[in-house]
Amino acid sequence: MDEVAGAIADPVRREILVMLRDGRLSAGEIAGRFEISRPAVSRHLRVLRESGLVRDELLGRQRLYALDPHRFRELAEWLAQFDRLAGWEHRLDALETEVYRTRRERRAAPATEQNKENTA
C-alpha cells in the first residue's frame, strides 16, 4: 500500500493514471500530453509500473501502457474507514425510504384500522 500511495503522490503520475482510465496509450502519446521532457515522463511511467498501477506491453516498436486497477483496492479500503459521511448518507437514505413506505401504507390502510392503531 505504501508503494501505491507513494506512486500517486505525484500530480503527473495521477494525471497519467487518469489518462489510462479510458484505455491503453503508448508512451509517446502519454509524453505528448505533457510539457515536461520524454525522459521525465518515462521515469514517472517506470514508478507507476514498479508500483503495479500500470502494466506495459511491447507491440512491435511501441510500448503500450494500461491501468491495473486491482492495486488501488487495498488503498481504497484503507481510505474508506475515514469516510464516515458516506456511511451516514446510506443510513439516512434507508430511513427516508422507511418513512415513505410507512406513509404510503397508512394512506392505503382502511380508516377503521387507523382508528384502532390510535387507541392502543
N, C-alpha and C positions, 0 to 999 in steps of 0.2 A: 504494500500500500504506500509506503514512503517513496518508493521509486516512481509510482504513478503520480503522487502528489507533487513530487519534485519536477516531473516532466511537464505537468500542466501549469506550473507556477509561472512560466514564461508566456507573455502575451502572443509572441509569434507562434509558439507551439500550439497555443489554444486556437489561434486563427487557422492554422494548418488542420487541426482536428475538425474544425467547423467545415472547412473546405471539403474534407474527405467524407463528411457525413452523407453526402449525396452520391458518392461513388468513387471509383478509383481515379487517380490522377498520376501523370508522370511527374518525375522530379522536375523536369523543365517547365511543365505547366504550373506547378506549385511555385517554383522560383520566379516565374514570370509575373506573379501577382504581388511580389514584394519589391520594395525599393532597396533592399539590402542585397549584398553580393550572393552569388550562387553558392560559393563555399560556406557562407554563413547559414544559408537555408539547408545545405547538406548536413551541417553539424546539428541543426535542430531536428532534421529528419532522423539522424542517427540516434539522438537521445530518445525520440519517440519510438523508434524501432527497438532499442535496447530495453525500454520500459515495457514493451509488449503492447503499446497502444495502437501501433500501426504495424503492418507487415508489408514486405516488399516482394515483388515478383519480377524476375528478369524476363522480358519478352523481346527477343531479338536484341536490339541495341537500346531499348527503353527499359527503364526501371519504373514499374508502376507501384504506387503506394495505396494501401487500402486500410480503412479503420478496422480495429479489432475491439468491438465494444465490450467484450467479456471482462477485460481488465478494469473497467470502470465499476463493476458490480460491488467489489469489496469496499471501495471508497464511498460509493453512493450509499451503501448500507450503513457505513460508519457515520456519514453525514446526516442520515435520516433521524438518528437519535436526537439531533438538535432541532429538528423541525416539528416542534410541539404544536404550532399553529395548524399544520395540516391535519394532525390528529383531532384537534378540536373542531375543525371545519367538517370533518367526516361525522363526528358525533352530533353536531348541530344540524347537519343535513338529515340525519336519521331522526332527530327529534322533530324537525319540521314535517317530515313525511308522516310521522306518527300523529301529529296534531291534525294534519289534513285528513288522514284516514279516520280519526275519531270524529271529526266534524261531519264528514260525509256519512258515516254510519248513523250518527244522531239524526241527521236530516232524513235519512231513509227509514228510520225506525218509526212504527206507528205511535200516535200520541199517547195511547194508554201505557205503553211500555216506558215512555219517558216519564210519565207521572209516577209510576212505580219506583223508578230509579231515584226520583227526587224525594220520595217519602221515606226512604230507607235510612 
